[in-house]
Amino acid sequence: MLIGSTRIRYRPEAVASDQACGADEECFAGLLRELEPGLRRYMRRQLHDRNVADDAVQETLLRMLRYRQRSDAGEVRALFFRVAASVVADHCRQTRTKQLDRHCSIDDAQMASSEPQPDRILSDQQNLACIKEAIRRLPSRCRQVFLLHRFENLSYREIARQLSISERTVENHIAHALAVCRCALGENRGRTFK
């Protein structure tokens, strides 16, 4: 295995176990060899890029060379994955830092227009046409009451006096007109326009 410019030789017979390895570098290298496939899988899951994961594996192995004098295999294993987690954290931190230059100031950014989007304008125009048609189809007295109330801003009492009808009749006409408009809008929303 090549780590930077340092070559670590593996011996097949140097199989690491949870027993103490001693200060033997060959035993340490065998332990790293045993742990490397799991490290590769871990790095690929964490970093989602094979090349970046391979670099992170090399970085982990390089950092582990500092601890080659450790004697306990269990301690080396725990340290190995702590170092691997540190390499992943460092990579994520570097990635975030590199992406800061991609951000732009909010003062420089084009803000979304306050103007309605074309699809919204079309939808509103279709709804308006639908309501106008529904009002046009109302019975004449009902239409007259509705228009006086909604467009002339007359109260129920003023409309009742002007048309010589009861306030309750005015209320019923307006309720009917609103129901017709709501129904027309509901049918309009169910359609697809092209």
Secondary structure, 3 states (H helix, E strand, C coil): CEECCEECCCCCCCCCCCCECCCCHHHHHHHHHHHHHHHHHHHHHHHCCHHHHHHHHHHHHHHHHHHCCCCEHHHHHHHHHHHHHHHHHHHHHHHHHHHHHHCCCCCCCCCCCCCCCHHHHHHHHHHHHHHHHHHHHCCHHHHHHHHHHHHCCCCHHHHHHHHCCCHHHHHHHHHHHHHHHHHHHHHHHCCCCC
